Amino acid sequence: MTEEFDADIDNAVKCLLHGGVILYPTDTVWGIGCDSANEEAVKRIFEIKRRPESKAMISLVADTAMFERFAGDLPEVALTLVEEATQPLTLVVSNPQGLAPSLLAEDGSAGLRVTAESFSRELCRRLRRPLVSTSANISGAPTPRFFNEIDDEVKDAVDYVVRYRRDDTEPRRSSSVIKINPDASFSILRM
């Protein structure tokens, strides 16, 4: 890691720990994020996106151990899916732990994804908690594929804009989403 990378991580983590909202690269698209345990910061993201609170947002975690810590009681199939995934995979789990109430769907579930991208993974490690991750667009507008496609309104609304990967134009796609039920059955919500 370079000095620039570390400084960017430090600035982003300081912002997150003080209840701020950041714009940052993920393993899929650029995201708007905050500390997943900070209810006020989560509400700000809903406001920035002009998104109804009834539409859930996911959170990123650094690794399988962090996934297990925040996912609650899980059937073994969930951990197998996480460990075997070769592409970004979000699992909607029934009984997540330690997340802000507004991150939970009506049924109490929430989406978690282990990120394989270096910057977002390091953010989660240093934050020591999941990091909210929702696409960097106003609700209903197209998802920006690259940093230069993000609307200035979104950039101006956050507290910190990460410098890392702003010039990246490698195409990325949204994650697959699978809902895991307590009885170990599952539903594919997006492939």
C-alpha positions as protocol buffer text, in pm:
chain_id: "A"
residue {
  index: 1
  type: MET
  ca { x: 0 y: 0 z: 0 }
}
residue {
  index: 2
  type: THR
  ca { x: 121 y: 346 z: -82 }
}
residue {
  index: 3
  type: GLU
  ca { x: 141 y: 647 z: 145 }
}
residue {
  index: 4
  type: GLU
  ca { x: -140 y: 807 z: -59 }
}
residue {
  index: 5
  type: PHE
  ca { x: -361 y: 497 z: -16 }
}
residue {
  index: 6
  type: ASP
  ca { x: -301 y: 496 z: 361 }
}
residue {
  index: 7
  type: ALA
  ca { x: -375 y: 868 z: 393 }
}
residue {
  index: 8
  type: ASP
  ca { x: -699 y: 825 z: 198 }
}
residue {
  index: 9
  type: ILE
  ca { x: -801 y: 533 z: 423 }
}
residue {
  index: 10
  type: ASP
  ca { x: -714 y: 733 z: 737 }
}
residue {
  index: 11
  type: ASN
  ca { x: -920 y: 1032 z: 623 }
}
residue {
  index: 12
  type: ALA
  ca { x: -1218 y: 814 z: 530 }
}
residue {
  index: 13
  type: VAL
  ca { x: -1210 y: 623 z: 860 }
}
residue {
  index: 14
  type: LYS
  ca { x: -1187 y: 947 z: 1063 }
}
residue {
  index: 15
  type: CYS
  ca { x: -1489 y: 1075 z: 876 }
}
residue {
  index: 16
  type: LEU
  ca { x: -1683 y: 752 z: 938 }
}
residue {
  index: 17
  type: LEU
  ca { x: -1597 y: 745 z: 1310 }
}
residue {
  index: 18
  type: HIS
  ca { x: -1730 y: 1100 z: 1344 }
}
residue {
  index: 19
  type: GLY
  ca { x: -2064 y: 1005 z: 1189 }
}
residue {
  index: 20
  type: GLY
  ca { x: -1978 y: 1118 z: 837 }
}
residue {
  index: 21
  type: VAL
  ca { x: -2085 y: 988 z: 500 }
}
residue {
  index: 22
  type: ILE
  ca { x: -1829 y: 900 z: 233 }
}
residue {
  index: 23
  type: LEU
  ca { x: -1819 y: 833 z: -141 }
}
residue {
  index: 24
  type: TYR
  ca { x: -1588 y: 537 z: -211 }
}
residue {
  index: 25
  type: PRO
  ca { x: -1501 y: 257 z: -456 }
}
residue {
  index: 26
  type: THR
  ca { x: -1622 y: -97 z: -387 }
}
residue {
  index: 27
  type: ASP
  ca { x: -1588 y: -438 z: -550 }
}
residue {
  index: 28
  type: THR
  ca { x: -1889 y: -349 z: -767 }
}
residue {
  index: 29
  type: VAL
  ca { x: -1970 y: 19 z: -830 }
}
residue {
  index: 30
  type: TRP
  ca { x: -1885 y: 341 z: -642 }
}
residue {
  index: 31
  type: GLY
  ca { x: -2082 y: 358 z: -320 }
}
residue {
  index: 32
  type: ILE
  ca { x: -2215 y: 600 z: -65 }
}
residue {
  index: 33
  type: GLY
  ca { x: -2128 y: 470 z: 278 }
}
residue {
  index: 34
  type: CYS
  ca { x: -2124 y: 523 z: 652 }
}
residue {
  index: 35
  type: ASP
  ca { x: -2074 y: 329 z: 973 }
}
residue {
  index: 36
  type: SER
  ca { x: -2351 y: 68 z: 966 }
}
residue {
  index: 37
  type: ALA
  ca { x: -2412 y: 110 z: 1340 }
}
residue {
  index: 38
  type: ASN
  ca { x: -2471 y: 487 z: 1317 }
}
residue {
  index: 39
  type: GLU
  ca { x: -2845 y: 543 z: 1272 }
}
residue {
  index: 40
  type: GLU
  ca { x: -2813 y: 918 z: 1203 }
}
residue {
  index: 41
  type: ALA
  ca { x: -2551 y: 863 z: 932 }
}
residue {
  index: 42
  type: VAL
  ca { x: -2767 y: 590 z: 772 }
}
residue {
  index: 43
  type: LYS
  ca { x: -3062 y: 831 z: 766 }
}
residue {
  index: 44
  type: ARG
  ca { x: -2843 y: 1090 z: 591 }
}
residue {
  index: 45
  type: ILE
  ca { x: -2771 y: 841 z: 313 }
}
residue {
  index: 46
  type: PHE
  ca { x: -3144 y: 787 z: 262 }
}
residue {
  index: 47
  type: GLU
  ca { x: -3179 y: 1168 z: 238 }
}
residue {
  index: 48
  type: ILE
  ca { x: -2886 y: 1205 z: -4 }
}
residue {
  index: 49
  type: LYS
  ca { x: -3029 y: 936 z: -231 }
}
residue {
  index: 50
  type: ARG
  ca { x: -3388 y: 1058 z: -183 }
}
residue {
  index: 51
  type: ARG
  ca { x: -3467 y: 696 z: -121 }
}
residue {
  index: 52
  type: PRO
  ca { x: -3762 y: 565 z: 82 }
}
residue {
  index: 53
  type: GLU
  ca { x: -3648 y: 410 z: 409 }
}
residue {
  index: 54
  type: SER
  ca { x: -3850 y: 102 z: 322 }
}
residue {
  index: 55
  type: LYS
  ca { x: -3585 y: 14 z: 59 }
}
residue {
  index: 56
  type: ALA
  ca { x: -3303 y: -162 z: 243 }
}
residue {
  index: 57
  type: MET
  ca { x: -2932 y: -96 z: 187 }
}
residue {
  index: 58
  type: ILE
  ca { x: -2653 y: -349 z: 220 }
}
residue {
  index: 59
  type: SER
  ca { x: -2332 y: -337 z: 421 }
}
residue {
  index: 60
  type: LEU
  ca { x: -1982 y: -455 z: 332 }
}
residue {
  index: 61
  type: VAL
  ca { x: -1759 y: -658 z: 563 }
}
residue {
  index: 62
  type: ALA
  ca { x: -1385 y: -723 z: 539 }
}
residue {
  index: 63
  type: ASP
  ca { x: -1378 y: -1102 z: 557 }
}
residue {
  index: 64
  type: THR
  ca { x: -1564 y: -1420 z: 651 }
}
residue {
  index: 65
  type: ALA
  ca { x: -1490 y: -1374 z: 1023 }
}
residue {
  index: 66
  type: MET
  ca { x: -1652 y: -1028 z: 1021 }
}
residue {
  index: 67
  type: PHE
  ca { x: -1943 y: -1168 z: 818 }
}
residue {
  index: 68
  type: GLU
  ca { x: -2001 y: -1438 z: 1082 }
}
residue {
  index: 69
  type: ARG
  ca { x: -1980 y: -1186 z: 1367 }
}
residue {
  index: 70
  type: PHE
  ca { x: -2250 y: -958 z: 1224 }
}
residue {
  index: 71
  type: ALA
  ca { x: -2471 y: -1207 z: 1036 }
}
residue {
  index: 72
  type: GLY
  ca { x: -2618 y: -1371 z: 1348 }
}
residue {
  index: 73
  type: ASP
  ca { x: -2720 y: -1736 z: 1354 }
}
residue {
  index: 74
  type: LEU
  ca { x: -2670 y: -1881 z: 1008 }
}
residue {
  index: 75
  type: PRO
  ca { x: -2723 y: -2214 z: 843 }
}
residue {
  index: 76
  type: GLU
  ca { x: -2398 y: -2372 z: 720 }
}
residue {
  index: 77
  type: VAL
  ca { x: -2500 y: -2316 z: 356 }
}
residue {
  index: 78
  type: ALA
  ca { x: -2459 y: -1939 z: 406 }
}
residue {
  index: 79
  type: LEU
  ca { x: -2095 y: -1967 z: 510 }
}
residue {
  index: 80
  type: THR
  ca { x: -2026 y: -2210 z: 226 }
}
residue {
  index: 81
  type: LEU
  ca { x: -2170 y: -1960 z: -23 }
}
residue {
  index: 82
  type: VAL
  ca { x: -1956 y: -1678 z: 121 }
}
residue {
  index: 83
  type: GLU
  ca { x: -1638 y: -1886 z: 119 }
}
residue {
  index: 84
  type: GLU
  ca { x: -1693 y: -2026 z: -232 }
}
residue {
  index: 85
  type: ALA
  ca { x: -1805 y: -1704 z: -406 }
}
residue {
  index: 86
  type: THR
  ca { x: -1583 y: -1600 z: -696 }
}
residue {
  index: 87
  type: GLN
  ca { x: -1792 y: -1293 z: -786 }
}
residue {
  index: 88
  type: PRO
  ca { x: -1946 y: -1026 z: -559 }
}
residue {
  index: 89
  type: LEU
  ca { x: -2225 y: -1194 z: -360 }
}
residue {
  index: 90
  type: THR
  ca { x: -2461 y: -1024 z: -116 }
}
residue {
  index: 91
  type: LEU
  ca { x: -2639 y: -1251 z: 130 }
}
residue {
  index: 92
  type: VAL
  ca { x: -2959 y: -1130 z: 291 }
}
residue {
  index: 93
  type: VAL
  ca { x: -2951 y: -1278 z: 640 }
}
residue {
  index: 94
  type: SER
  ca { x: -3244 y: -1314 z: 879 }
}
residue {
  index: 95
  type: ASN
  ca { x: -3095 y: -1206 z: 1209 }
}
residue {
  index: 96
  type: PRO
  ca { x: -2809 y: -956 z: 1163 }
}
residue {
  index: 97
  type: GLN
  ca { x: -2637 y: -814 z: 1470 }
}
residue {
  index: 98
  type: GLY
  ca { x: -2518 y: -461 z: 1549 }
}
residue {
  index: 99
  type: LEU
  ca { x: -2667 y: -277 z: 1251 }
}
residue {
  index: 100
  type: ALA
  ca { x: -2862 y: 49 z: 1265 }
}
residue {
  index: 101
  type: PRO
  ca { x: -3238 y: -21 z: 1275 }
}
residue {
  index: 102
  type: SER
  ca { x: -3305 y: 158 z: 946 }
}
residue {
  index: 103
  type: LEU
  ca { x: -3075 y: -87 z: 764 }
}
residue {
  index: 104
  type: LEU
  ca { x: -3313 y: -371 z: 846 }
}
residue {
  index: 105
  type: ALA
  ca { x: -3592 y: -471 z: 608 }
}
residue {
  index: 106
  type: GLU
  ca { x: -3948 y: -505 z: 740 }
}
residue {
  index: 107
  type: ASP
  ca { x: -3881 y: -872 z: 821 }
}
residue {
  index: 108
  type: GLY
  ca { x: -3566 y: -781 z: 1021 }
}
residue {
  index: 109
  type: SER
  ca { x: -3323 y: -907 z: 757 }
}
residue {
  index: 110
  type: ALA
  ca { x: -3026 y: -722 z: 610 }
}
residue {
  index: 111
  type: GLY
  ca { x: -2779 y: -770 z: 326 }
}
residue {
  index: 112
  type: LEU
  ca { x: -2409 y: -830 z: 393 }
}
residue {
  index: 113
  type: ARG
  ca { x: -2127 y: -880 z: 142 }
}
residue {
  index: 114
  type: VAL
  ca { x: -1762 y: -972 z: 190 }
}
residue {
  index: 115
  type: THR
  ca { x: -1576 y: -727 z: -31 }
}
residue {
  index: 116
  type: ALA
  ca { x: -1275 y: -844 z: -230 }
}
residue {
  index: 117
  type: GLU
  ca { x: -1174 y: -489 z: -327 }
}
residue {
  index: 118
  type: SER
  ca { x: -864 y: -363 z: -143 }
}
residue {
  index: 119
  type: PHE
  ca { x: -982 y: -14 z: -43 }
}
residue {
  index: 120
  type: SER
  ca { x: -1328 y: -106 z: 84 }
}
residue {
  index: 121
  type: ARG
  ca { x: -1188 y: -414 z: 261 }
}
residue {
  index: 122
  type: GLU
  ca { x: -930 y: -201 z: 443 }
}
residue {
  index: 123
  type: LEU
  ca { x: -1199 y: 52 z: 538 }
}
residue {
  index: 124
  type: CYS
  ca { x: -1404 y: -227 z: 698 }
}
residue {
  index: 125
  type: ARG
  ca { x: -1098 y: -364 z: 879 }
}
residue {
  index: 126
  type: ARG
  ca { x: -1004 y: -28 z: 1027 }
}
residue {
  index: 127
  type: LEU
  ca { x: -1365 y: 64 z: 1110 }
}
residue {
  index: 128
  type: ARG
  ca { x: -1404 y: -282 z: 1271 }
}
residue {
  index: 129
  type: ARG
  ca { x: -1769 y: -285 z: 1167 }
}
residue {
  index: 130
  type: PRO
  ca { x: -1970 y: -324 z: 849 }
}
residue {
  index: 131
  type: LEU
  ca { x: -1974 y: -29 z: 610 }
}
residue {
  index: 132
  type: VAL
  ca { x: -2298 y: 74 z: 441 }
}
residue {
  index: 133
  type: SER
  ca { x: -2274 y: 40 z: 64 }
}
residue {
  index: 134
  type: THR
  ca { x: -2537 y: 176 z: -171 }
}
residue {
  index: 135
  type: SER
  ca { x: -2485 y: 291 z: -528 }
}
residue {
  index: 136
  type: ALA
  ca { x: -2372 y: 653 z: -567 }
}
residue {
  index: 137
  type: ASN
  ca { x: -2683 y: 787 z: -737 }
}
residue {
  index: 138
  type: ILE
  ca { x: -3012 y: 957 z: -658 }
}
residue {
  index: 139
  type: SER
  ca { x: -3281 y: 691 z: -625 }
}
residue {
  index: 140
  type: GLY
  ca { x: -3430 y: 611 z: -964 }
}
residue {
  index: 141
  type: ALA
  ca { x: -3137 y: 754 z: -1163 }
}
residue {
  index: 142
  type: PRO
  ca { x: -2900 y: 518 z: -1349 }
}
residue {
  index: 143
  type: THR
  ca { x: -2623 y: 363 z: -1141 }
}
residue {
  index: 144
  type: PRO
  ca { x: -2295 y: 536 z: -1231 }
}
residue {
  index: 145
  type: ARG
  ca { x: -2041 y: 287 z: -1365 }
}
residue {
  index: 146
  type: PHE
  ca { x: -1740 y: 508 z: -1293 }
}
residue {
  index: 147
  type: PHE
  ca { x: -1648 y: 800 z: -1069 }
}
residue {
  index: 148
  type: ASN
  ca { x: -1684 y: 1057 z: -1348 }
}
residue {
  index: 149
  type: GLU
  ca { x: -2048 y: 951 z: -1397 }
}
residue {
  index: 150
  type: ILE
  ca { x: -2145 y: 1033 z: -1037 }
}
residue {
  index: 151
  type: ASP
  ca { x: -2376 y: 1334 z: -1016 }
}
residue {
  index: 152
  type: ASP
  ca { x: -2218 y: 1646 z: -859 }
}
residue {
  index: 153
  type: GLU
  ca { x: -2518 y: 1665 z: -624 }
}
residue {
  index: 154
  type: VAL
  ca { x: -2411 y: 1334 z: -468 }
}
residue {
  index: 155
  type: LYS
  ca { x: -2043 y: 1437 z: -452 }
}
residue {
  index: 156
  type: ASP
  ca { x: -2137 y: 1765 z: -280 }
}
residue {
  index: 157
  type: ALA
  ca { x: -2370 y: 1595 z: -29 }
}
residue {
  index: 158
  type: VAL
  ca { x: -2113 y: 1360 z: 128 }
}
residue {
  index: 159
  type: ASP
  ca { x: -1850 y: 1456 z: 385 }
}
residue {
  index: 160
  type: TYR
  ca { x: -1551 y: 1287 z: 221 }
}
residue {
  index: 161
  type: VAL
  ca { x: -1481 y: 1175 z: -137 }
}
residue {
  index: 162
  type: VAL
  ca { x: -1215 y: 905 z: -160 }
}
residue {
  index: 163
  type: ARG
  ca { x: -934 y: 978 z: -408 }
}
residue {
  index: 164
  type: TYR
  ca { x: -843 y: 614 z: -476 }
}
residue {
  index: 165
  type: ARG
  ca { x: -961 y: 469 z: -811 }
}
residue {
  index: 166
  type: ARG
  ca { x: -1121 y: 789 z: -941 }
}
residue {
  index: 167
  type: ASP
  ca { x: -961 y: 727 z: -1282 }
}
residue {
  index: 168
  type: ASP
  ca { x: -1059 y: 359 z: -1295 }
}
residue {
  index: 169
  type: THR
  ca { x: -1275 y: 271 z: -1595 }
}
residue {
  index: 170
  type: GLU
  ca { x: -1276 y: -107 z: -1554 }
}
residue {
  index: 171
  type: PRO
  ca { x: -1636 y: -224 z: -1602 }
}
residue {
  index: 172
  type: ARG
  ca { x: -1788 y: -373 z: -1287 }
}
residue {
  index: 173
  type: ARG
  ca { x: -2130 y: -515 z: -1220 }
}
residue {
  index: 174
  type: SER
  ca { x: -2365 y: -526 z: -927 }
}
residue {
  index: 175
  type: SER
  ca { x: -2347 y: -823 z: -693 }
}
residue {
  index: 176
  type: SER
  ca { x: -2568 y: -1126 z: -701 }
}
residue {
  index: 177
  type: VAL
  ca { x: -2815 y: -1128 z: -410 }
}
residue {
  index: 178
  type: ILE
  ca { x: -2933 y: -1441 z: -231 }
}
residue {
  index: 179
  type: LYS
  ca { x: -3168 y: -1445 z: 69 }
}
residue {
  index: 180
  type: ILE
  ca { x: -3083 y: -1714 z: 325 }
}
residue {
  index: 181
  type: ASN
  ca { x: -3373 y: -1835 z: 540 }
}
residue {
  index: 182
  type: PRO
  ca { x: -3328 y: -1975 z: 893 }
}
residue {
  index: 183
  type: ASP
  ca { x: -3435 y: -2323 z: 769 }
}
residue {
  index: 184
  type: ALA
  ca { x: -3136 y: -2318 z: 524 }
}
residue {
  index: 185
  type: SER
  ca { x: -3360 y: -2266 z: 221 }
}
residue {
  index: 186
  type: PHE
  ca { x: -3270 y: -1971 z: 1 }
}
residue {
  index: 187
  type: SER
  ca { x: -3410 y: -1746 z: -271 }
}
residue {
  index: 188
  type: ILE
  ca { x: -3212 y: -1588 z: -553 }
}
residue {
  index: 189
  type: LEU
  ca { x: -3312 y: -1221 z: -562 }
}
residue {
  index: 190
  type: ARG
  ca { x: -3065 y: -1105 z: -831 }
}
residue {
  index: 191
  type: MET
  ca { x: -2810 y: -1285 z: -1043 }
}
